[in-house]
């Protein structure tokens, strides 16, 4: 069935005005007409995840350290799930109504996403089913998770209806979750300022403030899941939040407080997360971190030296158009920074970023594949103390574990993605790994 853009907007508006809260998207089990569901959303029961039997030991930052084989003596500090780059897309979407212009936009290819405006139809058709399958899989695995974080690019084109679809699925998580801003979330097609695109279409594109506000509960709405005290998926932790003022897209939160012994000696470190906003305000698929944000991050890191620091951003270091060296120098100057967790590149990749001062210091950069392109995987990350002055980041990737029609739809999307030239699987050491680091003294 073909739904043109005006029909879609009309139906979306009807459902928003009626306050139904139903999922809005295209056909294939996700569309609505005249107040009635065209086809019920696909369903299926999820199985819990199993940790892999083997992890590749990586001691790049501290060569020669023995493997943490004393599993019974390891202290699990925290575990969280990462999913990224969902790219919910309006199915059969036509942006402008001008075929020649759309051909031109498609020709940008990698610069505005992976393949331009249109991915294979089956992947657009089942994008919400893939996300729903991952949410169900994470819910079934809640015993190993303290929270989930999405590292940006919730949507593809950058419109409000796409965001409604994304949030309708993510808010079914039974685990607290946090959000990160990606370039596709607040730039049309991932790199074009919304005001430029709105000259060609009557679609409303989200800017940064609208995107952030979507994560706050509506007036009178009660949400069961709060993320460590946040009611807005982390954005109400941003610096300088005051009623009526603009929100920042970056924030920090403590997931685990430290434990101090006699004489204020730290027996067990805390764990604190620093979520950055790396979208270029000028419009670009590449990232940027402004001087104000860097200053904020430095102050935050220096304020919490007894907490292991995990940096979260949409862009990895190498995808930053500017401020890359400044950010890397800052992170390497703080010995309690152990990891940077990112998305954007749609691939599984883990690399060590060693300190030039040596002494086994530095941090791990961990990237995870997209849910729209192959291999459509998420990641589990667990922080462990080894009891000998070292720690481990134990991480593994996972596929959705859902049966029924929902699982079939998700696997159909995966099969379609597998036929595309892009492969974000990475090597085995980029998927299931035990990453060693020295505990800060």
Secondary structure as UniProt FT lines:
FT   HELIX           5..18
FT   STRAND          32..33
FT   TURN            34..35
FT   STRAND          36..37
FT   STRAND          56..58
FT   TURN            60..61
FT   TURN            63..64
FT   HELIX           71..73
FT   STRAND          75..83
FT   TURN            91..92
FT   HELIX           99..106
FT   TURN            107..108
FT   HELIX           109..112
FT   HELIX           121..125
FT   HELIX           127..140
FT   HELIX           142..144
FT   STRAND          147..150
FT   HELIX           160..170
FT   TURN            171..172
FT   STRAND          177..179
FT   HELIX           183..186
FT   TURN            189..191
FT   HELIX           194..197
FT   TURN            198..200
FT   HELIX           208..213
FT   TURN            214..215
FT   TURN            219..220
FT   TURN            228..229
FT   TURN            233..234
FT   HELIX           235..237
FT   TURN            239..240
FT   TURN            243..244
FT   STRAND          251..256
FT   STRAND          259..260
FT   HELIX           262..264
FT   STRAND          266..268
FT   STRAND          270..275
FT   TURN            281..282
FT   HELIX           291..303
FT   TURN            305..306
FT   STRAND          307..312
FT   HELIX           317..319
FT   HELIX           324..332
FT   TURN            335..336
FT   STRAND          337..342
FT   STRAND          349..354
FT   TURN            356..357
FT   TURN            359..360
FT   STRAND          362..367
FT   TURN            374..375
FT   STRAND          378..385
FT   STRAND          390..398
FT   HELIX           404..418
FT   HELIX           428..430
FT   STRAND          433..438
//
